[in-house]
Amino acid sequence: MVSDVDAGAPLTSVDDWLSWQQTRNRMGIVLGLERVAEVWARLAPEPFACPVVTVGGTNGKGSCVALLEAVYRAAGYRTGAYTSPHLLRYNERIRIDGAEIGDAALCAAFARVDAARGDTPLTYFEFGTLAALDLFARAQLDVVVLEVGLGGRLDAVNLIDADLALVTTIGLDHTAWLGEDRERIAVEKAGIFRPGRPAIIGEQAPPATLRAQAERLGCQVYQLGREYGWLAEGDASGWSWRGPDGRQYALPSPLLRGRVQYDNAAAVVMALRCGEARLPVPVNAIRQGLQRVQLPGRFQVLPGSPTWILDVAHNGEAADALAANLRAWRGGGQLHAVMAVLADKAPQAIAAPLVGLIDRWHLTQTSDPRAMPVAQLAAQLAGLESSMSLRTYARVEEALAGAAGEAAAEDAILVLGTFTAVEAALRRIGGRSRTSI
C-alpha cells in the first residue's frame, strides 16, 4: 500500500491524516493483533520501562482511566493516558501529563507509524493506537494507562502486556464481535489479563468466566465485594474503602456523579494498591485525585436556562446508571431527551430505564456512517410506552435546536445515545468539554 506521503502529497495537519486513514484504509472494525504487533516491533522493539495499566470492560472504562490519571498526577507522577472515542478533537484521545497531545507531535507520530507499517494495512483505530504508544514510548513517563477500544483479547491496545489490568463491568454490547451473552463477552474482556499479574474485577456479580479466566492464568485476582469493597458514609459526603489486607481509607466522594462511580473508584484504589511497589501513592493523593477528576460526557451537567445534561450512555447498563443519576439529580421543570444511536445498538434497552423520567423525546441521527436512521429508531421506540411524546429530526443539529426551542428556562435537555450526539451538543453550547461535572 502506497500512502499519500509516499506519492508526494504530504499530509500536513491532523485532519489530513485522519481523512487519509478513513478514506485509504477502509477496513472498518477488524480485530486481531498480528498486524499491529508487526508494526509496533518496528516502531519500538523495547517494552515500556514504566508500568502499564490496561482498563477494559463494557461501561466505566473512561471513568477508571480518568480516576487513575488524576490520582497518579496528584501523587506527582508523569502520566500517559489513551482513551477513545473523542468528543471534540481527536487529540483528546492522547494525553501526556494531563495535557492533550499537540497537533505537530501527533502528525509526527502518524508519519512514523506510516513509515513503519510498509505494506501492512491498518484500521483507523489501530493507526491511532500505534501513534499513541509511539508518543508514550518517547515521553519518559512514570506510568501509562490504556483504555481498551472494543473487547480486550483482540483489541489493538492488548499488544502491550499490562503490568496490571482492570475490567470494570460486563454488559451486552458489540455482540456481533464479542459474543451473544455475558459469559462469552467476559472471556474476550479477560484477554487483557496476564499470567501471574494483578487482575482487578470492578463488578460484584460478573460472569463466572471472567474470574475463571483470571484464575486459570494464575493472576492475583481482586474482585469487588470479595477481596475488596466500599461502604458509603451515613451523611453521603464520603465513603470508606476496604482492602484485602484489612486496610481501610476514609475518602471523599468522587467528583464523577452516580453510585456506580464508587464501584469504579474502589477498583481504581485496588489497582493503585496493587502497583504501589513501583509507584507508591499516598492516601492524600487519592483524595486529591477523586476531587479533581473530570470526564466530559458522563452525566455532565451544564447549568443554564435550560440546563444541559450530557451522557454518552449507549447500552442498557449505562442507561440504568443514567436513570439513577437523573432520579438523584431531581431538577425542576420538564426533561427533554435528544437521542441518537448507532445501528448496532439496542435503542429499546437504552430508552426503557428512562421511561417516566423523560417528558419529551427528540429522536435523530448523526452524520456517523454507522448511525441508525431516525425512522428506524422511532419505529423501535414507538411501542415502548404509549404516553411517550416522540418527535423526529433528520439531523442532530435540528433535534438540538428543536429541544432548545421547546424547553422553558427551568427545563433540562438530556443528550444521550452516542458520542457524536454529545459532540454536537457541546459544539452548540460552546465546546465546554472540560467543565466540572
Secondary structure in CASP SS format (residue, H / E / C, confidence):
PFRMAT SS
TARGET T0000
AUTHOR 0000-0000-0000
METHOD secondary structure of the structure
MODEL  1
M C 1.00
V C 1.00
S C 1.00
D C 1.00
V C 1.00
D C 1.00
A C 1.00
G C 1.00
A C 1.00
P C 1.00
L C 1.00
T C 1.00
S C 1.00
V H 1.00
D H 1.00
D H 1.00
W H 1.00
L H 1.00
S H 1.00
W H 1.00
Q H 1.00
Q H 1.00
T H 1.00
R H 1.00
N C 1.00
R C 1.00
M C 1.00
G C 1.00
I C 1.00
V C 1.00
L C 1.00
G C 1.00
L C 1.00
E H 1.00
R H 1.00
V H 1.00
A H 1.00
E H 1.00
V H 1.00
W H 1.00
A H 1.00
R H 1.00
L H 1.00
A C 1.00
P C 1.00
E C 1.00
P C 1.00
F C 1.00
A C 1.00
C C 1.00
P C 1.00
V E 1.00
V E 1.00
T E 1.00
V E 1.00
G E 1.00
G C 1.00
T C 1.00
N C 1.00
G C 1.00
K H 1.00
G H 1.00
S H 1.00
C H 1.00
V H 1.00
A H 1.00
L H 1.00
L H 1.00
E H 1.00
A H 1.00
V H 1.00
Y H 1.00
R H 1.00
A H 1.00
A C 1.00
G C 1.00
Y C 1.00
R C 1.00
T E 1.00
G E 1.00
A E 1.00
Y E 1.00
T C 1.00
S C 1.00
P C 1.00
H C 1.00
L C 1.00
L C 1.00
R C 1.00
Y H 1.00
N H 1.00
E H 1.00
R H 1.00
I E 1.00
R E 1.00
I E 1.00
D C 1.00
G C 1.00
A E 1.00
E E 1.00
I C 1.00
G C 1.00
D H 1.00
A H 1.00
A H 1.00
L H 1.00
C H 1.00
A H 1.00
A H 1.00
F H 1.00
A H 1.00
R H 1.00
V H 1.00
D H 1.00
A H 1.00
A H 1.00
R H 1.00
G C 1.00
D C 1.00
T C 1.00
P C 1.00
L C 1.00
T C 1.00
Y H 1.00
F H 1.00
E H 1.00
F H 1.00
G H 1.00
T H 1.00
L H 1.00
A H 1.00
A H 1.00
L H 1.00
D H 1.00
L H 1.00
F H 1.00
A H 1.00
R C 1.00
A C 1.00
Q C 1.00
L C 1.00
D C 1.00
V E 1.00
V E 1.00
V E 1.00
L E 1.00
E E 1.00
V C 1.00
G C 1.00
L C 1.00
G C 1.00
G C 1.00
R C 1.00
L C 1.00
D C 1.00
A H 1.00
V H 1.00
N H 1.00
L H 1.00
I C 1.00
D C 1.00
A C 1.00
D C 1.00
L E 1.00
A E 1.00
L E 1.00
V E 1.00
T C 1.00
T C 1.00
I C 1.00
G C 1.00
L C 1.00
D C 1.00
H C 1.00
T H 1.00
A H 1.00
W H 1.00
L H 1.00
G C 1.00
E C 1.00
D C 1.00
R H 1.00
E H 1.00
R H 1.00
I H 1.00
A H 1.00
V H 1.00
E H 1.00
K H 1.00
A H 1.00
G H 1.00
I H 1.00
F C 1.00
R C 1.00
P C 1.00
G C 1.00
R C 1.00
P E 1.00
A E 1.00
I E 1.00
I E 1.00
G C 1.00
E C 1.00
Q C 1.00
A C 1.00
P C 1.00
P C 1.00
A H 1.00
T H 1.00
L H 1.00
R H 1.00
A H 1.00
Q H 1.00
A H 1.00
E H 1.00
R H 1.00
L C 1.00
G C 1.00
C C 1.00
Q E 1.00
V E 1.00
Y E 1.00
Q E 1.00
L E 1.00
G C 1.00
R C 1.00
E C 1.00
Y E 1.00
G E 1.00
W E 1.00
L E 1.00
A E 1.00
E C 1.00
G C 1.00
D C 1.00
A C 1.00
S C 1.00
G E 1.00
W E 1.00
S E 1.00
W E 1.00
R E 1.00
G C 1.00
P C 1.00
D C 1.00
G C 1.00
R C 1.00
Q E 1.00
Y E 1.00
A E 1.00
L E 1.00
P E 1.00
S C 1.00
P C 1.00
L C 1.00
L C 1.00
R C 1.00
G C 1.00
R C 1.00
V H 1.00
Q H 1.00
Y H 1.00
D H 1.00
N H 1.00
A H 1.00
A H 1.00
A H 1.00
V H 1.00
V H 1.00
M H 1.00
A H 1.00
L H 1.00
R H 1.00
C H 1.00
G C 1.00
E C 1.00
A C 1.00
R C 1.00
L C 1.00
P C 1.00
V C 1.00
P C 1.00
V H 1.00
N H 1.00
A H 1.00
I H 1.00
R H 1.00
Q H 1.00
G H 1.00
L H 1.00
Q H 1.00
R H 1.00
V C 1.00
Q C 1.00
L C 1.00
P C 1.00
G C 1.00
R C 1.00
F C 1.00
Q E 1.00
V E 1.00
L E 1.00
P C 1.00
G C 1.00
S C 1.00
P C 1.00
T E 1.00
W E 1.00
I E 1.00
L E 1.00
D E 1.00
V C 1.00
A C 1.00
H C 1.00
N C 1.00
G H 1.00
E H 1.00
A H 1.00
A H 1.00
D H 1.00
A H 1.00
L H 1.00
A H 1.00
A H 1.00
N H 1.00
L H 1.00
R H 1.00
A H 1.00
W H 1.00
R C 1.00
G C 1.00
G C 1.00
G C 1.00
Q C 1.00
L E 1.00
H E 1.00
A E 1.00
V E 1.00
M E 1.00
A C 1.00
V C 1.00
L E 1.00
A C 1.00
D C 1.00
K C 1.00
A C 1.00
P H 1.00
Q H 1.00
A H 1.00
I H 1.00
A H 1.00
A H 1.00
P H 1.00
L H 1.00
V C 1.00
G C 1.00
L C 1.00
I C 1.00
D C 1.00
R E 1.00
W E 1.00
H E 1.00
L E 1.00
T C 1.00
Q C 1.00
T C 1.00
S C 1.00
D C 1.00
P C 1.00
R C 1.00
A E 1.00
M C 1.00
P C 1.00
V H 1.00
A H 1.00
Q H 1.00
L H 1.00
A H 1.00
A H 1.00
Q H 1.00
L H 1.00
A H 1.00
G C 1.00
L C 1.00
E C 1.00
S C 1.00
S C 1.00
M C 1.00
S C 1.00
L E 1.00
R E 1.00
T E 1.00
Y C 1.00
A C 1.00
R C 1.00
V H 1.00
E H 1.00
E H 1.00
A H 1.00
L H 1.00
A H 1.00
G H 1.00
A H 1.00
A H 1.00
G H 1.00
E H 1.00
A C 1.00
A C 1.00
A C 1.00
E C 1.00
D C 1.00
A E 1.00
I E 1.00
L E 1.00
V E 1.00
L E 1.00
G C 1.00
T C 1.00
F H 1.00
T H 1.00
A H 1.00
V H 1.00
E H 1.00
A H 1.00
A H 1.00
L H 1.00
R H 1.00
R H 1.00
I C 1.00
G C 1.00
G C 1.00
R C 1.00
S C 1.00
R C 1.00
T C 1.00
S C 1.00
I C 1.00
END
